[in-house]
Amino acid sequence: MAVLVADLVNAFFEVWLFAVGYYICIFFWTLAFALIDLAPVTGNEVVRDSGPWPAPVRA
């Protein structure tokens, strides 16, 4: 995922990202859509509140 973000930042300064005539454009978008299915889904996880943090020390 970090590679795709780095390529998008780099592509901001280049023309190959949207120029279909460049083979790297086809390669990039093929990988972008293929790898997004393999990326772990972390945005849908439920975070449970376990009480006050840090936990109070009981003597």
Steps between C-alpha positions, in 0.01 A plus 500: 500500500787733579643438154173607339487819707862576414425448132200733520714770659765448235239502224381841612825631352496275195266427210516120483216440746225604263672455164363171372773481237762429766526135595578590862157664526327174409730310737434744785120499473493122460699461820300771677170325443645153561686585820212688660321166531797357689540791742383429855175666595565692822250780464201284590632367829304584812703659777364414841543729797665311783451770760729776622849509367744454652337251731502610863739319732324319780692436819 
